Amino acid sequence: MDKYADTQISTLGGASNDARSLRDALVEHAGFPADQVILLSTDQPAERQPTRGNILRRLSNLSTIVPKDGLLLFSFAGHGMERGGQAFLLPSDAQVSDDVTLLEQTAVNVLHIKDWVRKSGVRQVLMILDACRNDPAGRANADNPLTESYTRGFNFDRRNREVEAFVTLYATAIGKRAYEYKEKKQGYFTWALVEGLKGAAANDKGEVTIEGLLKHLQERVPKQVALDLGKGKVQRPFAVVEGYKADELVLGVAAARSLNIQLTTRDEEPTAHPSATLRPEEDKEGRGEVIPDIEGTIWTGTTVSGTFDIEFMKDGKLSYLLLVERGVPRPLMGKWRQVGRTLMIDLGYSVSEGKIEDGVIRVEGENLAGDKIRYTLYRKEVK
């Protein structure tokens, strides 16, 4: 949340944008039903304001709306603080004070959040916290570092069967603070988190796992913070994972929901692909030559991820299959388009352009993280 009723609490510039962008990413890229994602933000109507009452009311309803075998995700972007060894989140109507009793009455004690989660009976919990930015008590330039005791407030005790599994993603490491990406009007953490959910953190199967997302955050956030704010500013997210195998917990399938990332910005979305007939095209010297239409063909290539096949199907659909030695490989669906010797290949987490030359296709492009991609495709004979 950006705006606080208590004028002693410093205003933030990107918390509301963080909340909206994460909401959109969860629905569009992580498969959360839109009617099950509740957004409370200072730019919303009164019933959706992030006040203490609204937050607690939503928490109290958990037991009636969250299935016990489901996944509960709780995210907070705004000010947080520790007093008396207890962790608090500051809603928009909080009163900041060193008096723990006043904070108990106006802020949200993390213990209350955990208590409602326990009462709901839900067995899987994911918490996302971008709450340790500048000091909330009016000292905008003072740091508000994350403390170890603050993080303990968010951990569940699996030994006492509070939950079966939980993940807590923190915007910054203990002893450090989080920063706002002023150009994007967001926190660096949530900006990179959304980028990862959209596909920048996807693995070769197009899946965004907790492990892949954390790796993306730990590479992307420190690099961007240092670039924008100087090498003396350090922000490196971290996570506490209990009960899950981080490489197996899938939050989203990038390509399944992100196939129009850049393709439609370069040209209009094709409603039908050109026919599969050979068509002549004049070269620079005016000589006619036949350019093959690759619809219905399969090509193979190799990158650092391994050897893969690409099938260019009808109606501009594409199937990418990484050939693995063990297990059952799953195809990744994408889009393609051909104009003469030029191909546009869209896998959701990467967009590339290919050139058909001398019986091969030379491909160059980049993924959502800005990494360059280059490989060569060879026609595969299907028996």
ABEGO torsion letter per residue (X at the ends): XABBABAABBBBAAAAAAAAAAAAAAAAAAGBBAAABBBBBAABBAAABBBAAAAAAAAAAAAAABBAABBBBBBBBEBBBBBGGBBBBBBAABBBBABAAAAAAABBBAAAAAAAAAAAGBABBBBBBBABBBBAAGBAABBBBBBAAAAAAABBBAAAGABABBBBBBABBBGBBBBBBAAAGBBAAAAAAAAAAAGAABBAAGBBBAAAAAAAAAAAAAAAAAAAAEAABBBBBBBBBBGBBAAABBABBAAAAAAAAAAAAABBBBABBBBABBBBBBBAAGBBBBBBBABGBBBBBBBAAEBBBBBBBBGGBBBBBBBBABEBBBBBBBBBBBBEABBBBBAGABBBBBBBBGGBBBBBBBBAAGBBBBBBBBBBBBX
